[in-house]
Amino acid sequence: MAEHGLSEKAVRRLVRKYLDEIIPHFNVLSYYKLGYNVAKILVNLLYKTSVDYQDEAALEQIPKRDVVVYLMNHRSNADYVVVAYVLARGVHVSYAVGEWARAWPLEYVFKSFGAYFIRRKFREPLYHTVLERYVQLITRNGVTQGIFPEGGLSRDGKLRPPKLGLLDYICRTLADPAFDRDIWFVPVALNYDRVLEDRSLIRELIGEGDRPSRLAQLGTVVSYLVSNTVRLLTGRLKRYGRVAVNFGAPQSLRAWLTTARAEVLTRAREERLPEIERLAREMLTRIGAIIPVTPVPLAAAALLSFGQTVVTKDALLERMDQLRDRLTDVNGKVVRGGARIAEVWDRAWRMLRMRRLVVADGDTLVVLPRGRPLLEYYANSIAHLVPIRGPRLPFHKAHEVDTTLPRLNT
């Protein structure tokens, strides 16, 4: 009121506007009947879904009365649907959803599923005070939440630096003396053989400022839906490979505070946030350690490790086997890690061929120039586990390194 010269009535109207925008209207019927069944159909229509790793012993140690917050890496807008579908039979998750979904009918659908909306780049202090109070209210009341500490979708496939706002709000719930429960952060890692919006995500990294208009984006979405509906009706729709979800060991917030000094939550923001950032980075490290290694990222990393346009299939299979062994050495979570490497390649090859990223010429594989940025994008999802580059095998002199290939400008 003092800062903007507004009356109390005007400020209360503004607060009510923010509340109406943020607060969901959870509907059990929508979530478990409509939402779950639609998610089941869509996810299984597009992907083979699996939970390949979860630290069951540690997860079972979480007391029933404590609060659980799932911290997830953000690969695709489908992450919301995939994780909700995987967890639906055990728990309902309230997501923090960005303003991209505040359009009819998505806004109504997400709110009926219990999601709350946030403006990611809105700096108005009153709005953030209202948002903080709401997040702390649902935390005190034991609502299971799902947030993306990266704050947005990865553009280059790598994990992004953390955003601290929501995590700070949740942590500060413990500053309330009346709150006697603990908060547990569960790391969740997702990876895909195909991210639905991958080309749109990397477009800005290939051409500076190459961001399509809203109308162009809508046209792309409509074209995608129409073409895939036609494929579905004619029986030509093929799955996009695998989406895998892993759950790591949870972190108790009260236990963490013993290492960071409990009074950190009552400090001024500029003194508190460095400690919250340390927690966020620790959780992102845990997420990164359990990223599922699906066939396409493994094949992409192996192809790029040669630094060449042309690779023989035998050399590629050997390199994939080497990378898988190295991933096993660092406790990487390789999907179907016991399968023959030729089977893993066959699964990746279907997607690489369908996306026109790589072509086969006899026993030789050729990386197409326009396909290289997408290969980088998928290889980057596991690059923190194993280096992409490796020793080059001897090739015919005609197989020179192509320095003109498009690359992601990270």
N, C-alpha and C positions, 0 to 999 in steps of 0.2 A: 504494500500500500504506500509506504513512504517513498520507495525507489521510483515508482511509476506514477505517483500522484493519483491513485485510484481509490474509490470508496471501498469499504468492507464488502458491500453487496456485490460490487463489480468483481472483486477478487474471488468471492465465493462462487460466482457464476463461472469464472475461469477454472476454478478447482473442480466444479461439477462437470465441466466440459472434459477436463483431463480424465476424471474418474469414469465417465461414460465411455471414453475412448479406450481406456486401459482394461477395465474390469470385464471378465468373461461372464457368460451365463451358462455354466456347465449343465449339460443334459445327459443323464445316464443312458437314455435310450439312443440318443444321437451317437454317443461315443462307442457303446458296446454292441449296438445292433447295426446302425448305419455305418459309422466310421470304421469299425473293425472289419466288417464284411467287405466294404468297398476297398479298404487297404489290402485285405487278403487277396481279393481278385486282382487288383492293379499290380501289387508287388510280385505275385506269382506269375502274372501274365508277362511281366517285363524281365524278371530276374529269377535266378535260382538263389534262394535266401538261406543263409546258414549262420548259426552262432557257433564258431569254431573254438572259442576259448572263453572261459570265465573262471575267475578265482573263486570257486564255490565255497571253499573253506572260509575264506576271509569275508565273503559276502554274507554268509550265514551267521557270522559273529555280530552283525549289526543288530542292536536291541530293537525290538518291535516298536517301542514308543519313540525312538529317535527319528530325526528328519533325514531324508535321503535326497540328494541333489545329483543328477547325472550330468557330468561335464563331457561334451562330445566335440570331436573335430567336425568341421563343416565342409563337406564335399559337394553337396547338392541340396536343392530345395526338397528333394525326396527324402532327405535324412529324417525329417519330422515323421513322415509316414512309415518309413522302415523301422525306426526305433519304437514308435508307438505300437506297430504291429507285433514286433518281437516281444515287447513287454506287456501286451494287452491282457494276457491271461494272469499276470501277476500283480500289476499295479497300473493305475491311471497316472499319466504324466502331464503336468501343466507346463506348456512350453512358453518361452519368451519369443514372440514372433515379430519380425521387423515390419516396417510400414509397407513393404511390397505387397503384403496380403490384405491391406485395408482397402479392398475393392469388392463390390458385390459380385457374386455371392460368397466369395472367399472369407470376408470378414465375419459374416454370420456363421459360416461353417466352423471356422477356427474357434470362435467364441463359444459355440455350443460344445466344442470338444475340450473346453477349459483353458484354451490358450489366452495369454494376455499380450497386448500389443505395446511395443516400445518404439519411440522415435530415436533412432541411433545417433543422429547428428544434430539433435535439437538441444541447444545449450541453455534454455530458459531455466533459471534456478527453481522457480515455483513448480514447474513440471517435474523436475527431478526429485524435489521434495515429496510430491504426491506419489511418484513412482516408487521411491524408496520406502515410504510408509506402506504402500500396498504389498510390495515384495516381503517386507518384514512381517506384515500381518499374516500372509499365507504361510510363511515359514514358521511363525509361532504356532500356527494351527495345524502344522504337520503335513502340509500339502507337498507331495513329491513333485519336484520341478526338474525340467530339462533345459539347460542353457548351453550356448556355444561360446566358450571363452575367447575364441578368435574374433567374435563380433560380426563375422560375415564370411561369405564363401571364399575359399582359396582360389586365387586367380591362376597361380602357376603350379598348383598341385602340392606345394609344400605347406607345412603348418605355419600359420601366421602368428605374429606376436600377439599376446593376450590383450583384450580390453578388460578394464577392471571394474566398471560401473556396477553391474549386477552382482558380481562376486563380492564386492565391497558391501553392498546393501545386505546381502545374505549373511555375511560374516558378522556384521554389526548387530544382528539380532541377538548375539550372545552378550552384547553389552547391557541388555535388559536383565536386571537381577531376578525378575520374576520368571524368566525363561530358564528352566532347569534341565532341559534335554540337550542332547548333542546333535550336531549336524555332520553328516557323512557325505563326502564328495566321492562319487564313483566314476572313475575314468571309463569312457566308452569310445571305442575306435571303430570307424566305418571305412570300407574301401569298396570300390566298384570296378568291374571290368569295363563298364561304360557309364560315365556320368551324363545324364540327359542333356545338360546345358553346357557341355565341355567347350564346344566351339565358341559359344558366346562369351564364356569366361576368359578364354585366352586371346580373344580378338583384340582387346585393348593392349595386350603385351606384344602383339605382333606389329600392329600399326598404331602409332601414337595418336591418341585422340579418336580412334576408330570405334566410336560408341554409337550404335544404331538408335534411332528415335523410338519413342514409345509405340508409335504406330507401326514402325518396322518390326519391333519386337512382337507386337500383337499379331502381325501378319505371319511371322515365323511360327509362333505357337499354333495359330489356326491351321497353317499348312501342315505342321507336324501332326496335329490331331486328326486332320482329314485323311492324310496319307496313311497313317497307321490304322485308322478305322477301316479304310479300304482293304489294307493288308489283313486285318483281323477277319473281316467278312469273307475274304477270298481264301483264307487259310494260309496266307503267305507271311504272317507276322512271326518273327523269330525272337526268341529271348535275347537280351543284351548281356548274356553271360551271368556272372555271379555278383551278388552283393553280400558281403560278410560283415558281421558285427561281433566285436569282442568286448568283454567286460573285465576290467582289471581290479586290483586290490583297492578297497576304499580307504580314504584318508579321514580320520576323525579330526574335526576342527578343534575341539578342546585339546586333543593331544598335540596338535600342531602349535597351538598357542603357548604350550609349555616351552617350546623352543624359540618362540618369537616374543615372549613376555606378554602375558594376558592383557596388560594395560594398553597394548598397541591399538585396540579397538576404540579407545576413548581419546586417542591423540587427535590433533588437528589433521585435516585431510592430507596436506602436503607431507606430513611426517608418517602418516598411516599407509599411504598408497605404496611406497617402496616395499613394505613388508607384504602387502596384499599381492603385489606383483611377483614377489618371490614365491608365494604360494601358487599363484597362477602358472608360473613357469614350471614349478615342480609337477603340477598336474598335467600340463602339456607334455612334459617329458614322459610321464607315465602313459599318457595317451599314445604318444609316438612309439613307445616301446611295444605296444600291442596292436599296432596297425596291421590289419590282415593283409597278407601278400597273396593277392588273387592272380590268376594266370596272366592277364594282360600287363599289369605293372611289372611282373617278373620278366616277361618276354621283351617289353619295351626297354627295361634297364639293360638286358643282355644285348639287344640290338645296338643301343647307343654306346655300349662299352667299347665297341670296335672303332668308333669314330670314323666309319666308312659308310658309303652308300650301298655297297654290295657286300653281302655276307653269304657264305655257303651254309646250307641248312645243318650239316654235320657240326660245323664250328659253332653255330648258334646253340644247338642242343647241348654241346659240351659246356659252353659258357653259362647257359641256364642252370645246368647241373652244378657248376662251380658256385654260382651265386646262391643257389638254394643251400648248398653245404655251408657257405659263409653265413647265411641267414640263420641256419640251425645253430651255428657256433655262438651267435649273439642272442640266442633264444628268440629269434624272430618267429612270428606266428604265420607260417606258410600254410595256406589252404590246400588240403589234400597233399600234405608234405610227403606222404609215403607213396604217392602214385609214380608211375614211370614218367620220366621227363618228356618222352614223346607224347604221352597223353596230355600232359600240361600244355605243351606246345600246340597240340591239336585244338584245345579249347581256346587258347589265345588266338590262334590263326583264323578261326572262324570270325572272330570280331575284327581283327586287323584287316582281313580280306573284305569283309562287309563294309568297313569304314573307308576302304581304299587308301590305307596308310602304307601297306607293303604289298608288293606283287611278287609272284614266283616265276622264275625263268629256269625251268628244269630243276636242278638241285640248288639253285642260287636264289637268294631273296634280295630284292631291291627295295630300299627305303625311298618312297616317293617324296620329292622336295616339300610338297604341301602337307605331307603327313608327319614330317619330323616334329613340328611344335606340339602336336597331340601326343606323340611318343614321349617327348620330354615331360609333358604334363603328367602322364601316368607314371613314368619312371620316378619323377620327383616325389611321389607319394611314399616311396620306400627308400629314397636316396639317403635319408638320415640313418638308415640301418646298415646299408652297404654302399660303398662308393660306386657310382655309375661307371666311371672310367676304369679300364683295366688294361693289362698288357695285350697288345695287338698280335694276332697270329699272322704268320707270313701269308701274303696273298699274291696273286698274279699282279704284275706291275701295272696292268690296265685298271686295277681296282684302286685308284688314287683317292685320297681324302678330298672330299668336296667341301670347300670353304664357303661356298655360296648358299648353302642350305639355310632356309629360314630358321630363326631361333626365337625363343621366348626372351623378351627384354625384362628380366626380373628386377 
